Amino acid sequence: MYTTSALEDLAVYEQLVKALQLGRAAPENRDRVTGQVAPQIVQLAGDDPDALVRTAKTLAPYADGIDLNLGCPQRRAKDNHYGGYLLSRKDWPLLETIGMLLVSHAVSSMSQAVSIPITVKIRLCDHAPDTPKLAVKLAASGAKIVTLHARHVAIHRRRANAAKLNFVADIRDALDLAGLHASQPGGHCYVLSNGNVRSWIDIVKNLEQTRADGVLVGEPLLDKPQLFAPSFGTTFTGLDAMHNYLSMCEKYPLESTMPRIHQHLQYMVGAGFPPSRETRIIHDTLRASPSVQSMLQYVESLQSVSPPSSMQFENSL
């Protein structure tokens, strides 16, 4: 959420608070296996420390964490000076001020004796070797997690090249050296790696290379929802993904609208099938299907006649 626009628009503010309140109470946000409620983390963006603090203070009672967005590459972020366009050295003092203010106010605004964590997601600085230095400053300002999407900010073709994961490893080394990583005595900050993950084996390699505490994955999960399963591999097909997803939609019918279901299926079709006339037919048939049951029957009919090897997910970038 861009804080300046939210503060100026009461309706936006009220809508977000209401959504967070509903999220706390919604039974579908409770894990069906463990019974635990899914944490709610609010991501804020902006370059006005006072506005960020006021927003964080207002939302803290409804959130389990506040994340500062220092990675958004979109043009609106450039035009309004937030997100990934705050990574230049001239803005570092501003970021330190924002970080320290967010931490202190998030603590004081809670009625409980515990605070909510402040986390930060960044991209590579213009001069990439500066990135670990910035991460240390953010951790020293109180950030509990620093996530690096190891690519430079770019409005267009922002995933054109592989992420430079060596800089994630450099951040881990820098935090260790500064005594700020959670593994160090008195340390508190963890490192997450973002980028270059299209399969389970990519996650394993990523963690080995970076020594990060975890991996953040975004859009690949839309077309490969089983990506975090160790069994995910060359035998898992696009049809498998669609069947699993539709089976869950059938089991929990009130949790997804038909437009959203169609949208998710299109991601899976795009990732699981090569461009062809047959793929277009699958796409159009699913889009025209009026119910989850009819889509599930159609996918099952494809599974009964299609050799799995022809529709496997790719396991590399």
N, C-alpha and C positions, 0 to 999 in steps of 0.2 A: 504494500500500500504506500503510495506517495503521500507523505504526511501533510504537505502544504495544502494540496487540493482537498484532503480529507477534513482538515481543520476548517476550511472555508465552506464546506458543504455538510451541514448538519445531517442531512438525509443519508449521506455516505457513511458518516460516523455511526448513526443509529443502526443502519443496516448491518454493519460489521459487528457491532456489539451484540445485536440480536442473533446473528449467525453463530457467534462464539458461545452464547448462552444455550442455543439449541444444540450445538455440538457437544457441550458438556452433558446434556440430558438425553441425547439421542441414543436409543438402545443399539442401533446399528454401528455405533462407534465403539462398542465394547467387543473385544476380541472373543470370538465364539469358542475358542479353545481354553484360554487362560482366564477369561472373565475380566481382564484388565481394560480400562478405558484408554483409547488411543490419545496420546498427548497432542495438544494444540499449540503450535508455534506460529506466532504472528511475524511476518516479515515486513519490515519498514524500510523505506527509502527516502532520502532527502538530504539537503545540505544545511538545514537550519537546526542547530543543536537544541534550541528551546522548543521548537515545534516537535522534534523527535522525542524529547523528554516528556512533553505534555501528552503526546499520543501514547507513548509507552506507559506512562503513569495511569492513564485512563483504561488501557486495555489489560494491564497486568493482572487484575483480579480474574480475568476470564481466560488467561493464557498460561501455558506451562513454560514458555520461553519466548524471548524476543530475538529475532534474527535481523541483523543489519545487512541490507542488500548493497554490496559493493561490486556486483558483477554484471548487472543488467547492461546489455550492449545496444539496446534499441535506441532509435533516433530520439524518442521522447526523453530518454535519460540524458542523452547528450545535450539536448536543447534546454533541459531544466537543471543540468549540473547535479546529477545523482547517479547511483549505481556504479558501473565500471568507470565512469568518468570522474571519479574522485580518487583515482589511484596514483595520480602524478605526485611527485615529491612536494609540490607547493601546497597540496591539500592535506598532507600528513598531520600537521598540527591540528587542523580541523577534525580529522578522524579521531585523534587521540582525545580531544575534548568531548566529542560525541560519545566515544566509548566509555570514558570515565563518568560522564553525566548519566548515561543510560544505566550503568551498573548501580550507581549510588541511588538513583531515583527508583529503579525497579525494586531495590531492597526496601526502601523506606515506604513505598506505596502499598506494600503487602501488609495485611492485618496479621498474617501468621508470622511465626518466628523464622520462617525460611524464605529465601529469595528465589526468584525465577532466574534461570541462566540467560546470559546474553551471548549470542553466537554471531559469527560473521562469515559471509561467503564472499570471496574475492576472485578476481582473475589475475593473470600475470600483469605486473606493472609494465609501463612502456619500455623501460630498461629492465628486462626480466630478472637479472641478478638482484635487483632491489626488492623483489617480492618477499624473500625470507626476512629481510629487515623490517618490512612493513608488518609481517605476521607477528614478529616479536613485539613491536609497538602495540599492536592490537591486543595481544595476550597480556602484556603488561598493563593495559588499560582495563582489563577485567574480562575479556572474552573467554568463555569456557570452551568453545570449539572454533577453530579456524578451518574453513573448507576452501580448498583451492580448485577452481575449474582452470586447469593448466593450459589455457589458451589466452591469447590477447583479445582485448575488446575489439569487435568489428561489427559494424551495422549490417554488412552483407557477407554471405559465405563464412559465417563465424565458426563453422565446423569443417572448413575445407581441408585442414591438415590435422594430423594426429596431435593429441594433447602432449605437452612436454612434462611428463610425469617426474622427471629428475628434479624439478623444482618443488614438487611435493616432498620428496626425500630431503631436499635442502631445508625446507621449513621444519621438518621433524628434527633435523640435526641442529638447526638454529635454536629451536625451543629447548632442546636438551641442553645445549651449551649455556643458555641463559637461565637454566633451572626452572623454566616455566611449564615444561611438559608434565602431564599428570603422573608420569612414571618417576619423576624426580621428587626428592623430599621437598615438600612445600609447594610443588607444582600443581597446576589446576587445569591446564589447557590441553585439549585433544585435537588431533589433526584428521580431517577427512579428505579423501582424494576423489576428484570428479573428472571423468573423461576416459575415453578408450575402453569402455566396457560394452561389449555386445554379447557376452556369454559368461557362463560360470567360470570357465578357465581363465577368462580375462580378469575376473575379480581376484582369483588366486595369484596370478602373475602381478597384478597391480599392487596388491598388499606386500608381496615379496620385494618388489622393486622400490616401493616408497616407504615402507615401514609405517604407513598410516594406521590409524586406529580403526578406520572403517572406510567404506566406499559409498559415495553418493551417486545414485543413478537416476536419471530423469526420463527423457523421452523413450529410450529403448524399452522401458517397462510397458509402454503402451502397446507395442506390437509383440513383445516377448514377456508376458506376465510371469512366466515360470523361471525367469532369468536367475533368481536367487536360489533356485533349487540345485543342489550339487548334482542331481541326476540329469539336469538339463544338458543336452548334448545333441549329437548328430541323429539320434533316433526320435527326437521331439519335432513334430511337424506343425505347420500352420493349422492343419485340421485339428490336431490335438489341442492347440491353444484355443481355437474357437469352440471346440466341444466342451472343454473344461469351463470356459467362461460362460457359455450358454447354460450349462448345467447349474452353475451357481445362480445365474439370473432366474432360472426356473425355480430353484429352491428358495430364493429370497426375492419374490416377485415385486415387492414394493420399493426396492432400493435403486432401481435404474429405470429411466424413461426409455421409450423406444428410440428416440433420436440419439440418446447417449449410447445405447447398445449398438446401434448401426455404426456410430462413429468409431467405437472401439474395434468392431469387427473389421472396419476398413483398414485400420492400422495393421491388424493381423494378416489380412489378405495381402497388403503391400509388402510385408516382411516375409511372408511365408510362400509366396508364389512368384514365379518369374513373369514378366510382362508377356501376355499372350491373349489370344481371343478367348481361350478357356478361362483365364483369370478374369477377364472382363465379364464373362457370363456369371461367374461366381459372385463377383462384386454386385452386379445388377440384380441377381436373384435374391441375395441377402437383403439388399436395400429395399426391394419390393415386398419382402415377407412381412405379413401383418402381425406376427406374434413370435414369441420366443420359441414356442413349441414347433412352429412350422420351420423356423430357422434351424432348430436342433435336428429335426427330421432330415432336412436337406443336407446338413453337414454329415450326419450318420450315413446317408446314402452315398456321399462322396467317399467316405472312409471305406465303405464296403467294396468300392471298385478301384480306388486309387492306390498305386504302390507308394508306400511311405517315403521311399528314397527320392521320389520326384518332387516332394514338397517339404523338404527339410529346411529348417532355419540355417542361415549361414552362421558360422561360429567365429568369424574374424571380422575385423574392421573393413 
